[in-house]
Amino acid sequence: MAVRAVRGAVQLERDESGHMEEQVGALLTAVLQRNGLAADDLISIWFTATPDLHSDFPAAAARKLGIVDVPLICAQELDIEGAMPRVVRILAHVESDLPRADIAHVYLGAAAALRKDIAQ
């Protein structure tokens, strides 16, 4: 079994805790489903949020999904002029038999514009 990295992002419509929980939960669920993963396959997840998001920690959504024994960390994304606002990004390290080229990176909604080269 290999260690793989899975990327993903979602743009929030507004900075509200419940909305963040819903959208980040949808992102994590899509990452797991599209890659045939279970919570036991997760090694760790890095979350970043753009500086305009203050309502909650993105990792809280993972805990509410039942991902409770996986190391999670949140950080602030760089504040780059002209960058897409209200974006939560993830970098999940997983155990998977999938070849690197078959990993499905998930960019939901408007965030698909961030990485058209790898978004599936």
All heavy atoms as an XYZ file, in Angstrom:
902
protein
N       0.865     -1.178      0.000
C       0.000      0.000      0.000
C       0.903      1.230      0.000
O       1.835      1.329      0.789
C      -0.891     -0.044      1.235
C      -1.837      1.093      1.354
S      -3.586      0.843      1.010
C      -3.958     -0.843      1.272
N       0.583      2.182     -0.845
C       1.382      3.399     -0.974
C       0.734      4.560     -0.226
O      -0.474      4.562      0.026
C       1.527      3.773     -2.449
N       1.543      5.545      0.108
C       1.040      6.808      0.650
C       0.828      7.747     -0.525
O       1.734      7.944     -1.338
C       2.024      7.417      1.671
C       1.551      8.798      2.110
C       2.184      6.496      2.866
N      -0.350      8.304     -0.622
C      -0.696      9.231     -1.704
C      -1.196     10.543     -1.101
O      -1.708     10.573      0.028
C      -1.789      8.645     -2.603
C      -1.400      7.363     -3.289
C      -0.379      7.622     -4.372
N      -0.068      6.381     -5.071
C       1.150      6.043     -5.424
N       2.175      6.836     -5.137
N       1.361      4.923     -6.059
N      -1.090     11.604     -1.864
C      -1.617     12.909     -1.472
C      -2.805     13.236     -2.369
O      -2.733     13.057     -3.582
C      -0.537     13.974     -1.599
N      -3.866     13.700     -1.756
C      -5.073     14.076     -2.488
C      -5.354     15.539     -2.190
O      -5.405     15.948     -1.031
C      -6.294     13.221     -2.063
C      -7.496     13.563     -2.929
C      -5.975     11.742     -2.130
N      -5.548     16.325     -3.257
C      -5.842     17.747     -3.113
C      -7.325     17.981     -3.326
O      -8.001     17.222     -3.997
C      -5.077     18.555     -4.171
C      -3.581     18.580     -4.017
C      -3.107     19.438     -2.871
N      -3.829     20.688     -2.757
C      -3.449     21.850     -3.292
N      -2.354     21.931     -3.996
N      -4.170     22.937     -3.106
N      -7.791     19.113     -2.804
C      -9.168     19.506     -3.024
C      -9.420     20.910     -2.524
O      -8.618     21.460     -1.762
N     -10.525     21.486     -2.972
C     -10.901     22.829     -2.534
C     -12.388     23.053     -2.778
O     -13.001     22.405     -3.627
C     -10.087     23.882     -3.270
N     -12.911     23.991     -2.024
C     -14.294     24.422     -2.204
C     -14.357     25.911     -1.880
O     -13.662     26.385     -0.979
C     -15.268     23.611     -1.314
C     -15.001     23.819      0.159
C     -16.711     23.895     -1.676
N     -15.153     26.635     -2.664
C     -15.383     28.046     -2.368
C     -16.705     28.177     -1.625
O     -17.736     27.660     -2.073
C     -15.432     28.893     -3.636
C     -15.570     30.376     -3.317
C     -15.700     31.248     -4.544
O     -16.347     30.883     -5.512
N     -15.078     32.417     -4.495
N     -16.667     28.851     -0.488
C     -17.876     29.075      0.297
C     -18.626     30.284     -0.246
O     -18.018     31.247     -0.734
C     -17.526     29.318      1.763
C     -16.685     28.252      2.464
C     -16.514     28.609      3.932
C     -17.271     26.875      2.308
N     -19.935     30.257     -0.135
C     -20.749     31.391     -0.555
C     -20.721     32.503      0.484
O     -20.874     33.673      0.163
C     -22.187     30.938     -0.792
C     -22.318     29.984     -1.962
C     -23.725     29.447     -2.117
O     -24.681     30.014     -1.522
O     -23.882     28.444     -2.823
N     -20.529     32.105      1.763
C     -20.530     33.081      2.859
C     -19.710     32.514      4.014
O     -19.521     31.302      4.112
C     -21.954     33.401      3.293
C     -22.732     32.196      3.748
C     -24.234     32.449      3.828
N     -24.954     31.223      4.138
C     -25.278     30.284      3.256
N     -24.930     30.418      1.990
N     -25.932     29.203      3.622
N     -19.268     33.376      4.886
C     -18.471     32.970      6.036
C     -19.378     32.728      7.236
O     -19.554     33.589      8.087
C     -17.416     34.049      6.350
C     -16.509     33.648      7.491
O     -16.377     32.437      7.750
O     -15.929     34.538      8.124
N     -19.968     31.544      7.274
C     -20.833     31.126      8.377
C     -20.450     29.708      8.768
O     -20.228     28.860      7.904
C     -22.307     31.163      7.969
C     -22.832     32.556      7.690
C     -24.266     32.544      7.190
O     -24.876     31.454      7.064
O     -24.778     33.632      6.915
N     -20.399     29.452     10.055
C     -19.958     28.164     10.571
C     -20.722     26.983      9.974
O     -20.128     26.005      9.531
C     -20.072     28.159     12.096
O     -19.630     26.934     12.616
N     -22.040     27.052      9.969
C     -22.842     25.955      9.430
C     -22.597     25.719      7.956
O     -22.563     24.574      7.494
N     -22.434     26.811      7.217
C     -22.162     26.698      5.782
C     -20.786     26.075      5.556
O     -20.622     25.219      4.684
C     -22.264     28.080      5.134
C     -22.028     28.075      3.660
N     -22.824     27.372      2.780
C     -21.068     28.677      2.912
C     -22.365     27.558      1.548
N     -21.309     28.332      1.602
N     -19.798     26.493      6.362
C     -18.465     25.901      6.238
C     -18.531     24.407      6.537
O     -17.959     23.598      5.798
C     -17.453     26.580      7.158
C     -16.056     25.985      7.020
S     -14.819     26.740      8.070
C     -14.663     28.349      7.322
N     -19.213     24.038      7.593
C     -19.334     22.621      7.950
C     -19.944     21.823      6.801
O     -19.450     20.754      6.440
C     -20.199     22.477      9.199
C     -20.432     21.050      9.617
C     -21.385     20.922     10.796
O     -21.414     21.842     11.642
O     -22.095     19.908     10.856
N     -21.004     22.351      6.217
C     -21.685     21.672      5.114
C     -20.765     21.521      3.896
O     -20.656     20.437      3.315
C     -22.935     22.472      4.735
C     -23.660     21.966      3.516
C     -24.785     22.913      3.133
O     -25.672     23.150      3.976
O     -24.754     23.425      2.003
N     -20.123     22.606      3.495
C     -19.303     22.591      2.279
C     -18.008     21.790      2.442
O     -17.618     21.048      1.539
C     -18.998     24.024      1.839
C     -20.219     24.800      1.402
C     -20.917     24.139      0.232
O     -20.317     23.918     -0.815
N     -22.188     23.806      0.407
N     -17.344     21.941      3.575
C     -16.118     21.168      3.813
C     -16.477     19.695      3.978
O     -15.762     18.814      3.488
C     -15.335     21.724      5.019
C     -14.157     20.828      5.365
C     -14.858     23.143      4.720
N     -17.600     19.411      4.624
C     -18.066     18.030      4.730
C     -18.319     17.417      3.362
O     -17.956     16.263      3.106
N     -18.931     18.182      2.466
C     -19.183     17.698      1.098
C     -17.865     17.448      0.365
O     -17.735     16.459     -0.369
C     -20.039     18.708      0.331
N     -16.901     18.328      0.573
C     -15.588     18.153     -0.065
C     -14.921     16.873      0.432
O     -14.439     16.055     -0.372
C     -14.704     19.371      0.215
C     -13.260     19.293     -0.276
C     -13.189     19.140     -1.788
C     -12.485     20.525      0.191
N     -14.879     16.679      1.735
C     -14.237     15.480      2.280
C     -14.955     14.208      1.840
O     -14.314     13.212      1.482
C     -14.185     15.567      3.807
C     -13.253     16.635      4.371
C     -13.471     16.783      5.876
C     -11.805     16.308      4.063
N     -16.271     14.240      1.847
C     -17.048     13.082      1.405
C     -16.749     12.755     -0.051
O     -16.550     11.586     -0.410
C     -18.554     13.346      1.605
O     -18.792     13.550      3.008
C     -19.397     12.191      1.110
N     -16.672     13.771     -0.907
C     -16.367     13.551     -2.323
C     -14.963     12.985     -2.513
O     -14.747     12.088     -3.336
C     -16.529     14.854     -3.104
N     -13.998     13.496     -1.753
C     -12.623     12.980     -1.844
C     -12.596     11.494     -1.494
O     -11.986     10.681     -2.200
C     -11.671     13.787     -0.934
C     -10.358     13.046     -0.719
C     -11.406     15.158     -1.537
N     -13.255     11.124     -0.409
C     -13.283      9.719     -0.001
C     -13.987      8.859     -1.047
O     -13.456      7.817     -1.469
C     -13.954      9.569      1.360
C     -13.220     10.179      2.553
C     -14.091     10.119      3.804
C     -11.876      9.510      2.794
N     -15.158      9.279     -1.492
C     -15.938      8.476     -2.442
C     -15.230      8.324     -3.784
O     -15.148      7.223     -4.317
C     -17.316      9.098     -2.649
C     -18.220      8.932     -1.452
C     -19.574      9.619     -1.634
O     -19.777     10.421     -2.531
N     -20.503      9.291     -0.741
N     -14.735      9.414     -4.331
C     -14.125      9.367     -5.667
C     -12.821      8.576     -5.701
O     -12.389      8.141     -6.759
C     -13.903     10.778     -6.197
C     -15.208     11.497     -6.484
C     -14.980     12.857     -7.069
N     -16.209     13.641     -7.036
C     -16.303     14.878     -7.483
N     -15.248     15.486     -7.998
N     -17.454     15.521     -7.413
N     -12.211      8.396     -4.531
C     -10.962      7.639     -4.475
C     -11.135      6.272     -3.816
O     -10.158      5.563     -3.591
C      -9.899      8.459     -3.736
C      -9.434      9.614     -4.575
O      -8.715      9.436     -5.551
N      -9.860     10.827     -4.221
N     -12.378      5.890     -3.529
C     -12.646      4.594     -2.928
C     -11.999      4.439     -1.564
O     -11.514      3.358     -1.218
N     -11.994      5.509     -0.780
C     -11.329      5.523      0.516
C     -12.331      5.469      1.661
O     -13.476      5.903      1.521
C     -10.491      6.807      0.659
C      -9.373      7.012     -0.358
C      -8.839      8.429     -0.268
C      -8.271      5.985     -0.144
N     -11.847      4.973      2.795
C     -12.603      5.013      4.048
C     -11.808      5.860      5.027
O     -10.621      6.144      4.801
C     -12.782      3.602      4.597
N     -12.432      6.245      6.107
C     -11.738      7.064      7.106
C     -10.471      6.383      7.610
O      -9.478      7.048      7.914
C     -12.677      7.390      8.268
N     -10.459      5.059      7.668
C      -9.271      4.320      8.121
C      -8.088      4.466      7.166
O      -6.958      4.179      7.551
C      -9.590      2.835      8.300
C     -10.396      2.550      9.553
O     -10.484      3.442     10.428
O     -10.934      1.435      9.652
N      -8.331      4.883      5.938
C      -7.256      5.076      4.957
C      -6.564      6.427      5.120
O      -5.515      6.663      4.520
C      -7.798      4.967      3.530
C      -8.395      3.603      3.256
O      -7.792      2.592      3.673
O      -9.466      3.547      2.617
N      -7.154      7.321      5.900
C      -6.588      8.654      6.090
C      -5.399      8.616      7.036
O      -5.460      7.996      8.102
C      -7.651      9.612      6.641
C      -8.829      9.895      5.724
C      -9.936     10.604      6.492
C      -8.380     10.724      4.537
N      -4.334      9.304      6.662
C      -3.153      9.443      7.515
C      -3.196     10.795      8.219
O      -3.022     10.882      9.431
C      -1.860      9.302      6.698
C      -1.777      7.895      6.095
C      -0.638      9.631      7.551
C      -0.685      7.729      5.059
N      -3.427     11.858      7.457
C      -3.537     13.206      8.008
C      -4.179     14.110      6.964
O      -4.195     13.781      5.780
C      -2.163     13.764      8.408
O      -1.344     13.912      7.264
N      -4.697     15.245      7.433
C      -5.279     16.237      6.515
C      -4.831     17.628      6.945
O      -4.968     18.005      8.110
C      -6.821     16.197      6.497
C      -7.352     14.797      6.197
C      -7.355     17.197      5.461
C      -8.868     14.670      6.324
N      -4.312     18.372      5.977
C      -4.013     19.801      6.145
C      -5.165     20.579      5.534
O      -5.591     20.284      4.411
C      -2.746     20.182      5.378
C      -1.475     19.781      6.040
C      -0.917     18.540      6.072
C      -0.588     20.633      6.749
N       0.255     18.578      6.758
C       0.483     19.844      7.182
C      -0.615     21.997      7.059
C       1.525     20.370      7.918
C       0.437     22.509      7.789
C       1.491     21.714      8.206
N      -5.671     21.545      6.271
C      -6.698     22.457      5.775
C      -6.095     23.850      5.719
O      -5.417     24.266      6.664
C      -7.887     22.526      6.740
C      -8.654     21.247      6.881
C      -8.247     20.281      7.795
C      -9.796     21.017      6.136
C      -8.959     19.109      7.954
C     -10.521     19.844      6.294
C     -10.091     18.879      7.200
N      -6.352     24.575      4.635
C      -6.046     25.999      4.635
C      -7.322     26.748      4.286
O      -8.193     26.236      3.586
C      -4.933     26.391      3.635
O      -5.371     26.134      2.293
C      -3.643     25.647      3.923
N      -7.420     27.955      4.803
C      -8.565     28.811      4.522
C      -8.044     30.189      4.165
O      -7.038     30.650      4.726
C      -9.484     28.896      5.739
N      -8.707     30.831      3.236
C      -8.316     32.186      2.867
C      -8.550     33.110      4.063
O      -9.364     32.821      4.940
C      -9.091     32.665      1.624
O     -10.487     32.439      1.819
C      -8.632     31.927      0.365
N      -7.817     34.234      4.108
C      -7.884     35.123      5.276
C      -9.258     35.732      5.549
O      -9.481     36.251      6.641
C      -6.874     36.221      4.944
C      -5.957     35.632      3.941
C      -6.789     34.654      3.163
N     -10.188     35.631      4.610
C     -11.523     36.200      4.814
C     -12.486     35.222      5.500
O     -13.652     35.541      5.698
C     -12.105     36.693      3.486
C     -12.054     35.641      2.386
O     -11.589     34.508      2.632
O     -12.457     35.960      1.254
N     -12.004     34.045      5.884
C     -12.841     33.067      6.588
C     -12.459     33.042      8.068
O     -11.319     32.742      8.412
C     -12.677     31.673      5.966
C     -13.211     31.541      4.535
C     -12.891     30.168      3.962
C     -14.704     31.818      4.483
N     -13.431     33.358      8.919
C     -13.196     33.470     10.358
C     -14.201     32.699     11.205
O     -14.051     32.630     12.418
C     -13.282     34.943     10.802
C     -12.416     35.858     10.024
N     -12.901     36.664      9.030
C     -11.083     36.082     10.080
C     -11.906     37.359      8.512
N     -10.800     37.021      9.121
N     -15.235     32.150     10.614
C     -16.361     31.626     11.381
C     -16.086     30.312     12.111
O     -16.731     30.032     13.121
C     -17.589     31.460     10.483
O     -17.318     30.510      9.466
N     -15.149     29.515     11.613
C     -14.902     28.221     12.247
C     -13.616     27.630     11.687
O     -13.058     28.130     10.708
C     -16.062     27.252     11.974
C     -16.195     26.172     13.040
O     -15.280     26.025     13.881
O     -17.215     25.460     13.026
N     -13.169     26.563     12.319
C     -12.033     25.798     11.820
C     -12.540     24.798     10.784
O     -13.483     24.048     11.083
C     -11.353     25.029     12.954
C     -10.712     25.905     13.984
C     -11.354     26.171     15.172
C      -9.457     26.458     13.755
C     -10.767     26.966     16.140
C      -8.858     27.257     14.713
C      -9.505     27.513     15.906
N     -11.963     24.738      9.597
C     -12.407     23.739      8.620
C     -12.312     22.308      9.155
O     -13.135     21.466      8.820
C     -11.466     23.948      7.436
C     -10.989     25.356      7.559
C     -10.940     25.632      9.039
N     -11.326     22.028      9.991
C     -11.163     20.675     10.534
C     -12.360     20.250     11.380
O     -12.607     19.044     11.537
C      -9.883     20.592     11.353
N     -13.108     21.201     11.917
C     -14.289     20.854     12.722
C     -15.289     20.059     11.892
O     -15.972     19.176     12.419
C     -14.935     22.119     13.288
N     -15.366     20.334     10.597
C     -16.281     19.592      9.726
C     -15.864     18.129      9.625
O     -16.723     17.239      9.580
C     -16.315     20.225      8.332
N     -14.560     17.869      9.602
C     -14.079     16.485      9.551
C     -14.468     15.742     10.827
O     -14.894     14.584     10.775
C     -12.567     16.463      9.353
N     -14.317     16.390     11.954
C     -14.671     15.754     13.230
C     -16.162     15.422     13.261
O     -16.562     14.365     13.738
C     -14.296     16.662     14.399
C     -12.815     16.958     14.499
C     -11.994     15.747     14.838
N     -10.595     16.095     15.042
C      -9.588     15.370     14.595
N      -9.804     14.257     13.913
N      -8.345     15.731     14.827
N     -16.991     16.310     12.712
C     -18.436     16.066     12.709
C     -18.821     14.942     11.750
O     -19.868     14.329     11.906
C     -19.186     17.347     12.393
C     -19.094     18.318     13.554
C     -19.898     19.564     13.349
C     -19.742     20.436     14.595
N     -20.394     21.710     14.464
N     -17.935     14.647     10.776
C     -18.159     13.512      9.877
C     -17.733     12.193     10.514
O     -17.922     11.135      9.927
C     -17.370     13.691      8.573
C     -17.920     14.633      7.528
C     -16.972     14.699      6.335
C     -19.298     14.196      7.063
N     -17.110     12.272     11.679
C     -16.646     11.067     12.346
C     -15.170     10.774     12.153
O     -14.689      9.717     12.543
N     -14.457     11.692     11.532
C     -13.004     11.537     11.358
C     -12.370     12.071     12.639
O     -12.041     13.248     12.745
C     -12.514     12.291     10.101
C     -13.233     11.756      8.861
C     -11.006     12.177      9.968
C     -12.979     12.552      7.598
N     -12.234     11.190     13.621
C     -11.842     11.639     14.955
C     -10.443     11.218     15.386
O      -9.879     11.806     16.296
C     -12.863     11.172     16.014
C     -14.216     11.829     15.779
C     -13.012      9.664     16.018
N      -9.870     10.205     14.750
C      -8.558      9.726     15.175
C      -7.477      9.970     14.121
O      -6.475      9.277     14.072
C      -8.622      8.244     15.549
C      -9.031      7.357     14.384
O      -9.485      7.896     13.350
O      -8.909      6.123     14.507
N      -7.696     10.970     13.285
C      -6.764     11.344     12.225
C      -6.196     12.723     12.562
O      -6.965     13.634     12.886
C      -7.493     11.398     10.858
C      -6.577     11.906      9.756
C      -8.057     10.020     10.511
N      -4.875     12.895     12.499
C      -4.319     14.222     12.750
C      -4.806     15.229     11.699
O      -4.732     14.973     10.492
C      -2.811     14.006     12.642
C      -2.607     12.551     12.898
C      -3.823     11.884     12.323
N      -5.294     16.367     12.186
C      -5.790     17.442     11.326
C      -5.113     18.733     11.750
O      -4.861     18.942     12.932
C      -7.307     17.611     11.479
C      -8.183     16.376     11.325
C      -9.633     16.719     11.634
C      -8.054     15.787      9.935
N      -4.865     19.606     10.792
C      -4.307     20.919     11.129
C      -4.897     21.954     10.185
O      -5.161     21.670      9.018
C      -2.765     20.921     11.071
C      -2.214     22.196     11.700
C      -2.257     20.723      9.663
C      -0.742     22.130     12.032
N      -5.120     23.148     10.723
C      -5.639     24.260      9.931
C      -4.584     25.358      9.864
O      -3.871     25.595     10.836
C      -6.899     24.839     10.557
S      -8.285     23.701     10.627
N      -4.520     26.021      8.725
C      -3.604     27.138      8.534
C      -4.285     28.157      7.626
O      -5.264     27.856      6.943
C      -2.295     26.666      7.904
N      -3.729     29.361      7.633
C      -4.271     30.404      6.773
C      -3.528     30.407      5.444
O      -2.299     30.330      5.403
C      -4.132     31.769      7.440
C      -4.865     32.865      6.680
C      -4.816     34.164      7.440
O      -3.805     34.839      7.429
N      -5.905     34.490      8.108
N      -4.288     30.489      4.377
C      -3.733     30.576      3.025
C      -3.064     31.941      2.858
O      -3.423     32.907      3.535
C      -4.883     30.415      2.016
C      -4.470     30.204      0.598
C      -3.850     28.855      0.332
O      -4.269     27.852      0.942
O      -2.931     28.805     -0.494
N      -2.112     32.046      1.961
C      -1.475     33.332      1.677
C      -2.511     34.347      1.211
O      -3.449     34.008      0.485
C      -0.408     33.172      0.606
C       0.806     32.339      1.002
C       1.713     32.131     -0.206
C       1.565     33.010      2.120
N      -2.340     35.589      1.606
C      -3.248     36.673      1.236
C      -2.730     37.331     -0.035
O      -2.026     38.333      0.014
C      -3.338     37.678      2.391
C      -4.442     38.691      2.192
O      -5.260     38.519      1.257
O      -4.496     39.651      2.974
N      -3.055     36.737     -1.173
C      -2.560     37.199     -2.465
C      -3.628     38.052     -3.147
O      -4.788     37.636     -3.257
C      -2.193     35.996     -3.373
C      -1.174     35.087     -2.695
C      -1.713     36.472     -4.734
C       0.154     35.729     -2.390
N      -3.225     39.222     -3.585
C      -4.164     40.118     -4.263
C      -4.751     39.436     -5.492
O      -4.029     38.851     -6.300
C      -3.442     41.403     -4.683
C      -4.369     42.455     -5.240
C      -3.657     43.761     -5.539
O      -2.693     44.095     -4.826
O      -4.068     44.432     -6.502
N      -6.069     39.491     -5.609
C      -6.764     38.905     -6.753
C      -7.076     37.423     -6.609
O      -7.682     36.831     -7.502
N      -6.686     36.801     -5.498
C      -6.975     35.380     -5.297
C      -8.466     35.167     -5.060
O      -9.169     36.062     -4.590
C      -6.180     34.840     -4.111
N      -8.925     33.973     -5.376
C     -10.331     33.636     -5.162
C     -10.659     33.746     -3.669
O      -9.935     33.199     -2.836
C     -10.601     32.213     -5.660
C     -12.054     31.802     -5.586
S     -12.341     30.110     -6.198
C     -12.143     30.368     -7.972
N     -11.735     34.432     -3.320
C     -12.093     34.582     -1.900
C     -12.832     33.364     -1.352
O     -13.367     32.545     -2.105
C     -13.013     35.805     -1.910
C     -13.648     35.781     -3.264
C     -12.604     35.216     -4.197
N     -12.860     33.265     -0.015
C     -13.653     32.286      0.734
C     -13.396     30.837      0.297
O     -14.321     30.079      0.049
C     -15.144     32.603      0.644
C     -15.526     33.958      1.216
C     -17.000     34.282      1.037
N     -17.542     33.932     -0.270
C     -17.383     34.656     -1.380
N     -16.710     35.794     -1.352
N     -17.910     34.256     -2.519
N     -12.128     30.467      0.211
C     -11.766     29.127     -0.247
C     -11.134     28.320      0.889
O     -10.255     28.808      1.592
C     -10.792     29.192     -1.445
C     -10.309     27.801     -1.837
C     -11.454     29.874     -2.633
N     -11.597     27.103      1.028
C     -10.966     26.121      1.911
C     -10.309     25.083      1.012
O     -10.947     24.544      0.103
C     -11.987     25.438      2.850
C     -11.327     24.328      3.651
C     -12.630     26.461      3.775
N      -9.030     24.826      1.272
C      -8.280     23.825      0.519
C      -7.889     22.690      1.465
O      -7.727     22.915      2.660
C      -7.017     24.442     -0.073
C      -7.280     25.448     -1.168
C      -5.961     26.154     -1.568
N      -6.107     27.014     -2.728
C      -6.525     28.276     -2.681
N      -6.840     28.834     -1.528
N      -6.627     28.988     -3.790
N      -7.728     21.504      0.899
C      -7.234     20.385      1.695
C      -6.075     19.715      0.978
O      -5.974     19.733     -0.251
C      -8.323     19.331      1.998
C      -8.782     18.624      0.726
C      -9.481     19.935      2.753
C      -9.511     17.323      0.987
N      -5.212     19.124      1.776
C      -4.173     18.216      1.310
C      -4.251     17.018      2.250
O      -3.881     17.117      3.424
C      -2.791     18.863      1.364
C      -1.611     17.950      1.055
C      -1.696     17.410     -0.371
C      -0.304     18.694      1.259
N      -4.813     15.921      1.749
C      -4.990     14.723      2.557
C      -3.934     13.694      2.180
O      -3.708     13.430      0.997
C      -6.384     14.142      2.331
N      -3.292     13.130      3.180
C      -2.357     12.032      2.976
C      -3.118     10.752      3.283
O      -3.732     10.640      4.351
C      -1.141     12.188      3.887
C      -0.390     13.436      3.587
N      -0.587     14.605      4.293
C       0.528     13.711      2.632
C       0.195     15.543      3.787
N       0.871     15.032      2.788
N      -3.079      9.813      2.341
C      -3.882      8.595      2.457
C      -3.051      7.365      2.095
O      -2.039      7.473      1.400
C      -5.123      8.662      1.535
C      -5.983      9.881      1.854
C      -4.742      8.649      0.067
N      -3.517      6.217      2.569
C      -2.982      4.939      2.119
C      -3.902      4.435      1.021
O      -5.125      4.366      1.203
C      -2.939      3.938      3.262
C      -1.936      4.314      4.337
C      -1.924      3.323      5.484
O      -2.990      2.757      5.800
O      -0.846      3.130      6.060
N      -3.312      4.111     -0.137
C      -4.131      3.693     -1.267
C      -3.310      2.826     -2.212
O      -2.111      3.039     -2.376
C      -4.642      4.924     -2.027
O      -5.333      4.542     -3.189
N      -3.997      1.887     -2.850
C      -3.367      1.084     -3.896
C      -3.464      1.759     -5.257
O      -2.928      1.251     -6.241
C      -4.027     -0.300     -3.968
C      -3.650     -1.174     -2.786
O      -2.512     -1.065     -2.299
O      -4.509     -1.969     -2.345
N      -4.160      2.886     -5.336
C      -4.284      3.587     -6.611
C      -2.934      4.133     -7.069
O      -2.181      4.680     -6.254
C      -5.261      4.767     -6.492
C      -6.738      4.450     -6.330
C      -7.519      5.738     -6.087
C      -7.266      3.735     -7.560
N      -2.632      4.016     -8.366
C      -1.442      4.700     -8.873
C      -1.630      6.215     -8.722
O      -2.766      6.715     -8.743
C      -1.407      4.317    -10.354
C      -2.322      3.155    -10.498
C      -3.321      3.251     -9.383
N      -0.541      6.936     -8.594
C      -0.610      8.391     -8.417
C      -1.472      9.050     -9.504
O      -2.246      9.959     -9.222
C       0.807      8.969     -8.442
C       0.836     10.442     -8.138
C       2.240     10.985     -8.114
N       3.003     10.255     -7.119
C       4.325     10.318     -7.003
N       5.028     11.065     -7.817
N       4.951      9.637     -6.080
N      -1.348      8.572    -10.732
C      -2.088      9.169    -11.847
C      -3.597      8.954    -11.738
O      -4.368      9.671    -12.379
C      -1.576      8.612    -13.176
N      -4.026      7.993    -10.932
C      -5.454      7.700    -10.808
C      -6.116      8.363     -9.604
O      -7.318      8.208     -9.393
C      -5.679      6.190    -10.729
C      -5.355      5.491    -12.040
O      -5.248      6.172    -13.085
O      -5.212      4.255    -12.016
N      -5.346      9.091     -8.815
C      -5.924      9.800     -7.675
C      -6.851     10.900     -8.199
O      -6.493     11.659     -9.092
C      -4.825     10.419     -6.783
C      -4.003      9.318     -6.127
C      -5.402     11.377     -5.751
C      -4.742      8.482     -5.108
N      -8.063     10.963     -7.643
C      -9.038     11.980     -8.043
C      -8.938     13.164     -7.087
O      -9.302     13.056     -5.919
C     -10.444     11.390     -8.023
N      -8.418     14.273     -7.583
C      -8.373     15.520     -6.817
C      -9.722     16.210     -7.030
O     -10.231     16.247     -8.139
C      -7.211     16.389     -7.299
C      -5.906     15.676     -7.205
N      -5.227     15.507     -6.021
C      -5.164     15.059     -8.156
C      -4.118     14.830     -6.239
N      -4.057     14.540     -7.525
N     -10.287     16.745     -5.966
C     -11.677     17.202     -6.006
C     -11.753     18.702     -5.753
O     -11.371     19.184     -4.686
C     -12.521     16.451     -4.951
C     -13.955     16.947     -4.966
C     -12.449     14.942     -5.188
N     -12.250     19.414     -6.728
C     -12.459     20.859     -6.629
C     -13.924     21.115     -6.914
O     -14.382     20.949     -8.036
C     -11.555     21.597     -7.618
C     -10.104     21.519     -7.197
C      -9.358     20.368     -7.409
C      -9.507     22.586     -6.540
C      -8.040     20.277     -6.989
C      -8.189     22.509     -6.123
C      -7.469     21.354     -6.348
O      -6.163     21.269     -5.921
N     -14.668     21.490     -5.865
C     -16.111     21.639     -5.986
C     -16.519     23.058     -6.372
O     -15.897     24.032     -5.936
C     -16.783     21.265     -4.663
C     -16.586     19.827     -4.177
C     -17.303     19.625     -2.842
C     -17.071     18.822     -5.212
N     -17.595     23.148     -7.137
C     -18.157     24.443     -7.503
C     -17.147     25.338     -8.190
O     -16.355     24.892     -9.027
N     -17.160     26.608     -7.824
C     -16.281     27.602     -8.449
C     -14.809     27.301     -8.224
O     -13.957     27.741     -8.995
C     -16.618     28.999     -7.929
N     -14.492     26.524     -7.176
C     -13.093     26.195     -6.903
C     -12.467     25.337     -7.999
O     -11.241     25.235     -8.080
C     -12.966     25.493     -5.551
N     -13.278     24.751     -8.875
C     -12.743     23.967     -9.988
C     -11.834     24.823    -10.864
O     -10.916     24.304    -11.512
C     -13.870     23.369    -10.816
N     -12.048     26.131    -10.873
C     -11.223     27.018    -11.682
C      -9.795     27.140    -11.140
O      -8.891     27.580    -11.859
C     -11.853     28.410    -11.745
N      -9.578     26.722     -9.895
C      -8.246     26.844     -9.302
C      -7.238     25.886     -9.924
O      -6.062     26.227    -10.031
C      -8.315     26.597     -7.785
C      -9.096     27.614     -6.992
C      -9.278     27.123     -5.555
C      -8.379     28.968     -7.005
N      -7.663     24.695    -10.247
C      -6.740     23.677    -10.757
C      -7.420     22.874    -11.859
O      -7.663     21.687    -11.703
C      -6.295     22.744     -9.629
C      -5.375     23.334     -8.607
C      -4.038     23.843     -9.172
N      -3.294     22.857     -9.919
C      -2.326     22.092     -9.429
N      -1.993     22.203     -8.169
N      -1.699     21.228    -10.193
N      -7.679     23.506    -12.976
C      -8.315     22.809    -14.090
C      -7.452     21.653    -14.583
O      -7.964     20.704    -15.179
C      -8.596     23.784    -15.236
C      -9.651     24.793    -14.881
C      -9.895     25.758    -16.021
C     -10.898     26.795    -15.605
N     -11.130     27.792    -16.638
N      -6.154     21.714    -14.303
C      -5.258     20.665    -14.785
C      -5.411     19.348    -14.019
O      -5.119     18.293    -14.557
C      -3.802     21.135    -14.714
C      -3.365     21.553    -13.308
O      -4.196     22.136    -12.580
O      -2.205     21.309    -12.958
N      -5.887     19.393    -12.752
C      -6.002     18.152    -11.987
C      -7.398     17.902    -11.439
O      -7.669     16.823    -10.945
C      -4.981     18.076    -10.830
C      -5.230     19.164     -9.776
C      -3.568     18.091    -11.349
C      -4.396     18.997     -8.526
N      -8.281     18.871    -11.493
C      -9.636     18.682    -10.947
C     -10.379     17.631    -11.741
O     -10.317     17.595    -12.965
C     -10.396     20.011    -10.981
N     -11.082     16.753    -11.024
C     -11.837     15.695    -11.683
C     -13.282     15.766    -11.242
O     -13.598     16.149    -10.180
C     -11.261     14.334    -11.329
C      -9.848     14.190    -11.816
C      -9.270     12.812    -11.495
O      -9.947     11.950    -10.983
N      -8.011     12.643    -11.794
